[in-house]
Amino acid sequence: MGVDIGSIQQMLNQSDPLELITGEPQSRVTGVAGIRAGDDVALLCQAGDLVVVLDTPPAPGWPMDAFLRRCGDIGAVAVAFARCPFDLGSKAVAARLGLAVLLCGKPWQLSIAVYESLHSPVNDKIGALARALVEVLQTAGTDLEELLKQASAVARHDFMLLDTQGNGLFSQTNWSAADQAVLALRLAKSTISFNAVLPSGIRLIARRVGLTGRDVWLGVSLPGDDSAEAEVLSNGLAIVQAAAAQRLASLQMLHERDSRTRTALLSEIMESGSELSEGLRHRTLAAGWDLRGWHVGIRIIALGEGTTISLRDELLMAFAAQNLKLRAVEQTDGWMAWLSFASEPTRSTELISAAIRRAQRSFNNVLRTAMGVGSLLAGATGLVKSLGQATDAARIAANRPTSGYFVHIDRLGLAQLLLALTHTDVFTPAAKGLLDPLGDPDGALIATLTAFLDNRGSQSETAAILGIHRNTVAQRLNRIKELLAVDLDDPETRLALHLACRAVKVIP
């Protein structure tokens, strides 16, 4: 199976003339892969492929040469770009690697046309689906969610975008726990595509879609025993994947542009001092930022791997699930964010803080973070001050696991005072003696007691922070009471133990 480049040129000669820069017309490709220039070629392409770059080609010189070498390393036959300058040095590299290079006007249409040619329908059903999908995808517009809906309607099966855990990016998926576990394992191990029957009997066919800084899969589900339909949908999936990749590339570029705009605007606000200029005030309103009300600053530091641009939507959704509308601006190590209220909120700052903590715990399933929260303050000046407080609190939170890597500035004053009181030659030995029955200062009992006291005696918060069951927390607290012979409900006892824990563990 395969198609030569000369046939591809003839096939597209009228609609989109192809220019063969280097290589032979008789070079034969056996597959096609639509990718972004920055994607991992080794993950998304295979030997024999025509690699079609759907977005802006690599810059002339070493970026282009490096890309060509990556394609040559995996055994690609040809590479196609949107029309661009192509210098003699890059031509020489391509020739040395045996790569044919094509320039065209519409890369993603080229990838679909080549796919159709490679996969001539083995029966009428495959052909009918391919034609119907190509027709609807060419007129579906730029909205990715709408594209998936239209493709699903044509195929009569749901196309879905999934993350590496099998969670839907546009719609809720209802996998069983067993299905979810198998999916996460298979997605982690697969490179380009997979076709598997899950424990529930559902078959999922999926293909990787390249997206810088993020692994995304396009999948379609059907009954596991319908192998004929699976063959039809597997062919259709490749067609939808090319269109989805093109739209994801466009979305990524749009997000990056919006990110730069947000970052620049926030920098101006932070540097503006006490008053915003008329022009700056208009631009903040145009961005959807009304700074006239009350604000709570939040600084989020990423402790795990992930790009702020690609994960911003998940962050906003985690807060939205707590009925909090977050404004988030990308930073190199996370986000600068805030909550705004038109008038002073009736909810106490403690309740708002608790909702922020729940949002953080939810988002930690996607990316581990440290979070600092500022005071509730009014106006643009108040927002700037609250963001400054949040930044200070976040730096402390990043080194405080017993608080769940979360610090609210309103409680920081007391915490710092308690810490200062423990730094004495008299208190530290006494604290160690008091807690000595609990064993190693880095052991489970002292960690549990510290987290319990840091979180105002909440067993559920302690369990969530330590990643253990609430019953385990209760058992450890009972053991602590027995070993120390203390009443943890007594305020004075709790204060003494809190001071002792801070002295022994030296928590900032």
C-alpha positions in Angstrom: 0.0 0.0 0.0 1.2 3.5 -0.7 1.0 6.5 -3.1 3.9 8.2 -4.9 4.5 12.0 -4.7 3.9 12.5 -8.4 0.4 11.1 -8.0 -0.2 13.5 -5.1 0.9 16.4 -7.2 -1.4 15.4 -10.0 -4.3 14.8 -7.6 -4.0 18.4 -6.1 -2.8 20.1 -9.3 -5.9 22.2 -9.8 -7.0 23.0 -6.2 -3.6 23.5 -4.6 -0.5 23.1 -6.8 2.3 21.3 -5.0 5.9 22.5 -5.4 8.5 19.7 -5.1 11.6 21.4 -3.6 13.8 18.4 -3.4 13.3 14.6 -3.8 11.9 12.3 -6.5 8.3 12.3 -7.8 8.4 8.5 -7.5 9.1 8.5 -3.8 6.3 6.5 -2.2 4.6 7.3 1.1 2.7 4.7 3.1 1.2 7.0 5.8 0.4 10.6 6.6 0.8 12.5 9.9 -0.4 16.1 10.4 1.6 17.8 13.2 2.8 21.2 14.5 6.4 22.2 13.9 7.1 22.1 17.7 5.6 18.6 18.2 7.6 15.5 19.0 8.0 13.8 15.6 9.1 10.5 17.2 5.8 10.3 19.1 3.4 11.3 16.3 5.0 10.0 13.1 6.4 6.7 11.8 8.5 5.3 9.0 7.1 5.8 5.5 5.0 8.9 6.5 4.4 12.1 4.7 4.8 14.6 7.6 2.5 17.6 7.0 3.3 20.6 9.2 -0.1 22.2 9.9 1.1 25.6 11.3 4.0 28.0 10.7 7.0 26.1 9.3 10.3 26.1 11.2 12.4 29.2 10.7 15.1 29.0 7.9 18.5 27.8 9.0 19.2 25.5 12.0 15.5 25.2 13.2 14.5 23.9 9.7 17.6 21.6 9.5 16.9 20.2 13.0 13.3 19.5 12.1 14.3 17.7 8.9 16.8 15.6 10.8 14.2 14.5 13.3 11.9 13.5 10.4 14.8 11.6 8.7 15.6 9.8 12.0 12.2 8.2 12.2 12.3 7.1 8.5 9.8 9.7 7.1 9.7 9.7 3.3 8.6 13.3 2.7 7.8 16.6 4.5 5.2 19.2 3.5 5.0 22.8 4.6 2.9 25.9 3.9 4.7 27.9 1.3 7.8 29.4 2.9 11.5 30.4 2.1 13.6 27.2 1.7 17.4 27.8 1.5 20.1 25.8 -0.2 21.5 24.5 3.1 18.2 23.0 4.1 17.7 21.5 0.6 21.1 19.8 1.0 20.2 18.4 4.4 16.9 17.0 3.0 18.7 15.5 0.0 21.3 13.9 2.3 18.5 12.4 4.4 16.6 11.2 1.4 13.6 13.4 2.3 11.3 14.8 -0.4 10.1 18.4 0.5 6.8 19.8 -0.7 5.4 23.3 -0.4 1.6 23.8 -0.6 -1.1 26.4 0.2 -3.4 24.4 2.5 -1.5 21.8 4.5 -4.4 20.2 6.4 -6.4 19.7 3.2 -3.3 18.1 1.7 -3.1 15.7 4.7 -6.7 14.7 4.3 -6.4 14.2 0.5 -3.3 12.0 0.9 -5.1 10.0 3.7 -8.0 9.4 1.3 -5.7 8.2 -1.4 -3.8 5.9 0.9 -7.0 4.4 2.4 -9.1 3.7 -0.6 -12.4 2.4 0.8 -12.4 -1.3 1.2 -16.2 -1.1 1.3 -18.9 1.4 0.7 -19.4 2.3 4.4 -15.9 3.4 4.9 -16.0 5.4 1.7 -19.3 7.0 2.6 -18.0 8.0 6.1 -14.8 9.4 4.8 -16.6 11.5 2.2 -19.1 12.8 4.7 -16.5 13.7 7.3 -14.3 15.5 4.7 -17.3 17.5 3.6 -18.4 18.5 7.1 -14.9 19.2 8.3 -14.2 21.6 5.5 -17.2 23.7 6.5 -17.2 23.3 10.3 -15.4 26.6 11.0 -12.7 27.1 13.6 -14.5 26.1 16.8 -13.1 22.7 17.9 -16.0 21.7 20.1 -18.5 22.4 17.2 -16.2 20.4 14.8 -16.4 17.3 17.1 -20.1 17.7 17.5 -20.6 17.7 13.7 -18.2 14.8 13.1 -20.0 12.8 15.8 -23.4 13.5 14.2 -22.1 12.3 10.8 -20.4 9.1 12.3 -23.2 8.5 14.8 -20.6 7.9 17.4 -19.1 10.4 19.9 -15.7 11.8 19.0 -14.0 13.2 22.1 -10.8 14.9 23.2 -9.1 13.2 26.2 -6.3 14.0 28.5 -3.7 11.4 29.5 -6.0 10.2 32.3 -9.0 9.6 29.9 -10.9 12.7 31.1 -12.9 14.6 28.5 -11.7 18.1 27.7 -15.0 19.4 26.3 -17.5 17.0 27.7 -17.8 14.8 30.8 -16.8 11.2 30.3 -18.5 8.5 32.4 -15.9 5.8 32.5 -16.1 3.2 35.3 -13.2 3.2 37.8 -11.9 0.1 36.1 -12.2 1.7 32.7 -10.4 4.8 33.9 -7.5 2.9 35.3 -7.0 0.9 32.1 -7.3 4.0 30.0 -4.7 5.9 32.0 -2.3 3.0 31.7 -2.8 2.5 27.9 -2.6 6.2 27.2 0.6 6.5 29.1 2.2 3.6 27.2 0.9 4.3 23.7 2.8 6.5 21.3 0.6 7.2 18.3 -2.7 5.3 18.6 -4.4 2.5 20.3 -7.5 0.3 19.9 -8.7 -1.4 23.1 -11.7 -3.0 24.7 -12.2 -1.6 28.2 -13.3 -3.7 31.2 -16.9 -2.5 30.8 -17.0 -3.9 27.2 -16.7 -0.4 25.5 -14.1 -0.2 22.8 -12.1 3.0 22.6 -10.1 3.9 19.5 -7.8 6.8 20.0 -5.0 8.8 18.2 -2.6 11.2 19.7 -3.1 14.9 18.7 0.1 17.0 19.0 -0.2 20.1 21.2 2.9 21.9 22.6 3.3 21.2 26.4 0.4 18.9 26.6 -0.6 15.3 25.5 -4.1 15.2 24.0 -5.9 12.2 22.4 -8.8 12.1 20.0 -11.0 9.1 20.7 -14.2 7.5 19.6 -16.1 4.8 21.5 -18.4 2.0 20.4 -19.5 -1.5 21.5 -16.4 -3.7 21.9 -17.7 -6.6 19.9 -18.4 -4.6 16.7 -15.1 -5.1 14.8 -16.6 -4.1 11.4 -17.7 -0.7 12.8 -14.4 -0.3 14.5 -12.6 -0.6 11.2 -14.9 2.1 9.7 -14.4 4.5 12.6 -10.7 3.9 12.8 -10.5 5.3 9.2 -12.8 8.1 10.1 -10.8 8.9 13.2 -7.6 9.7 11.2 -9.6 12.2 9.1 -11.0 14.0 12.1 -7.6 13.9 13.8 -6.0 16.0 11.0 -8.7 18.6 11.2 -8.5 18.6 15.1 -4.8 19.1 15.0 -5.1 22.1 12.7 -7.6 23.7 14.9 -5.6 23.0 18.1 -2.6 24.6 16.4 -4.7 27.7 15.8 -6.1 27.7 19.3 -2.6 27.4 20.8 -1.4 30.4 18.8 -4.5 32.4 19.9 -3.9 31.4 23.6 -0.3 32.4 23.4 -1.2 35.8 22.0 -3.9 36.3 24.6 -1.4 35.2 27.3 1.1 37.9 26.3 -1.7 40.5 26.2 -2.9 39.5 29.7 0.6 39.5 31.1 1.5 42.9 29.7 -1.8 44.4 31.0 -1.3 43.1 34.5 2.3 44.4 34.6 1.0 47.9 33.8 -1.6 47.6 36.6 1.1 46.5 39.1 3.4 49.4 38.1 0.6 52.0 37.9 0.8 52.9 41.6 -2.4 54.3 43.3 -4.3 55.4 40.2 -5.0 53.9 36.8 -4.8 56.2 33.8 -8.0 56.6 31.8 -6.6 54.5 28.9 -5.5 51.7 31.2 -8.9 51.7 32.9 -10.6 51.3 29.5 -8.2 48.4 28.6 -8.9 46.6 31.8 -12.6 46.8 31.2 -12.2 45.6 27.6 -10.3 42.6 29.0 -13.2 41.8 31.3 -11.4 43.0 34.5 -13.6 45.4 36.5 -11.2 46.6 39.2 -13.7 48.9 41.0 -15.0 46.3 43.5 -13.3 44.1 46.1 -10.5 41.7 45.3 -8.7 38.7 46.7 -5.2 38.2 45.2 -4.0 34.6 44.6 -0.5 33.6 43.6 -0.2 30.0 42.2 3.2 28.4 41.9 3.5 25.2 39.8 5.3 22.4 41.7 4.8 19.8 38.9 5.4 19.7 35.2 2.9 21.4 32.8 2.6 24.7 30.8 0.6 27.5 32.2 -1.1 28.3 28.9 -2.3 24.7 28.2 -3.6 24.2 31.7 -5.2 27.5 32.3 -8.7 26.3 31.3 -8.5 23.4 33.9 -7.5 25.9 36.6 -10.5 28.1 35.8 -12.8 25.1 35.8 -11.5 24.0 39.2 -12.4 27.4 40.7 -15.7 27.5 38.8 -16.7 24.2 40.5 -16.5 26.1 43.8 -18.6 29.0 42.4 -15.5 31.2 42.1 -14.8 33.2 38.9 -11.1 33.3 38.7 -9.0 35.8 36.7 -5.7 34.2 35.9 -2.6 35.6 34.2 0.2 33.3 33.2 3.7 33.7 34.8 6.8 31.7 34.1 6.3 29.5 37.2 2.5 29.5 37.5 -0.2 32.2 37.6 -1.0 35.5 39.2 -4.8 35.4 39.8 -7.6 37.0 41.7 -11.3 36.9 42.6 -13.4 40.0 42.1 -16.6 41.0 43.8 -18.8 43.9 42.8 -19.5 44.7 46.5 -18.0 43.6 49.7 -18.9 39.8 49.8 -21.2 38.5 52.5 -19.2 35.4 52.8 -16.4 35.6 55.3 -12.8 35.5 54.2 -12.5 32.1 55.9 -15.3 30.7 53.7 -13.7 32.2 50.6 -10.3 30.8 51.7 -11.8 27.3 52.3 -13.4 27.4 48.8 -10.0 28.3 47.3 -8.4 25.4 49.1 -10.9 23.0 47.7 -10.2 24.4 44.2 -6.5 23.9 44.7 -7.0 20.3 45.8 -9.1 19.6 42.7 -6.6 21.2 40.4 -3.7 19.3 42.0 -5.1 16.2 40.2 -3.9 18.0 37.1 -0.9 19.9 38.4 0.6 20.1 41.9 0.7 23.7 43.2 1.6 26.0 46.1 -0.9 28.7 46.6 -0.7 32.0 48.5 -3.8 34.1 49.2 -3.9 37.8 50.0 -6.4 39.9 52.0 -9.8 41.1 50.7 -9.2 44.7 49.6 -11.0 47.3 47.5 -10.2 48.9 44.2 -7.3 48.7 41.8 -4.9 49.7 44.6 -6.3 47.0 46.8 -5.8 44.4 44.1 -2.2 45.3 43.6 -1.6 45.1 47.4 -3.5 41.8 47.7 -1.5 40.3 44.8 1.8 41.4 46.6 0.6 39.7 49.8 -0.4 36.6 47.9 3.1 36.4 46.3 4.8 36.6 49.7 2.4 33.9 51.0 3.0 31.6 48.0 6.8 31.6 48.6 6.1 30.4 52.2 3.5 27.9 51.0 6.0 26.3 48.6 8.0 25.2 51.7 5.1 24.2 53.9 3.7 20.7 53.1 1.8 20.5 56.4 -0.5 23.3 55.3 -1.1 21.6 52.0 1.2 24.1 50.3 -1.4 26.7 51.1 -1.0 29.9 53.1 -3.5 32.8 53.6 -1.9 36.1 54.5 -4.6 36.8 57.1 -3.3 33.9 59.2 0.4 34.5 58.4 0.9 37.1 61.1 -0.1 34.7 63.9 2.0 31.9 62.3 5.1 34.0 62.1 4.6 35.2 65.7 4.3 31.6 66.9 7.5 30.7 65.0 9.4 33.6 66.6 8.4 32.5 70.0 9.8 29.0 69.4 13.3 30.3 68.4 14.7 30.4 72.0 17.4 28.4 73.7 14.9 27.6 76.5 11.9 26.7 74.5 13.4 24.4 71.9 14.8 21.7 74.3 11.5 21.8 76.2 9.5 21.3 73.0 11.7 18.4 72.0 11.2 16.8 75.4 7.4 17.3 75.2 7.1 15.6 71.8 9.8 13.0 72.4 7.2 10.2 73.0 5.9 10.7 69.4 9.3 9.5 68.0 11.1 10.9 65.0 10.4 14.6 64.3 9.9 13.7 60.6 7.7 10.7 61.5 4.0 10.1 60.9 2.7 11.1 64.3 4.4 14.5 64.5 3.5 15.2 60.9 -0.1 14.4 61.6 -0.2 16.5 64.8 1.4 19.5 63.0 -1.0 19.4 60.1 -3.9 19.0 62.4 -2.9 22.1 64.4 -2.0 24.1 61.4 -5.5 23.5 60.0 -7.4 24.5 63.1 -8.2 21.0 64.3 -9.9 19.8 61.0 -9.5 16.1 60.6 -10.8 16.2 57.0 -8.3 18.9 56.0 -5.5 17.0 57.7 -6.4 13.8 55.8 -6.6 15.7 52.5 -3.2 17.3 53.0 -1.4 14.1 54.1 -3.2 12.0 51.5 -4.6 9.5 54.0 -8.0 8.4 55.1 -9.8 10.4 57.8 -10.0 7.3 60.0 -6.2 7.1 59.9 -6.0 10.6 61.1 -8.4 9.8 64.0 -6.4 6.7 64.9 -3.1 8.7 65.0 -4.7 11.5 67.1 -5.9 9.0 69.6 -2.4 7.5 69.7 -0.9 11.0 70.2 -3.4 11.6 73.1 -2.3 8.4 74.8 1.4 8.9 74.3 1.4 12.6 75.5 -1.5 12.2 78.0 -3.1 15.4 76.7 -6.6 16.7 75.9 -6.5 18.0 72.3 -9.8 19.9 72.9 -8.1 22.1 75.4 -7.1 25.5 73.8 -4.0 26.0 76.0 -2.8 22.5 75.3 -3.3 22.9 71.6 -1.3 26.2 71.6 1.6 24.6 73.5 1.7 21.7 71.2 1.5 24.0 68.2 4.5 26.0 69.4 6.3 22.7 70.1 5.7 21.3 66.7 6.9 24.4 65.0 10.1 24.4 67.2 10.8 20.7 66.4 10.0 20.8 62.7 11.2 24.4 62.2 8.5 25.3 59.7 8.7 28.8 58.1 
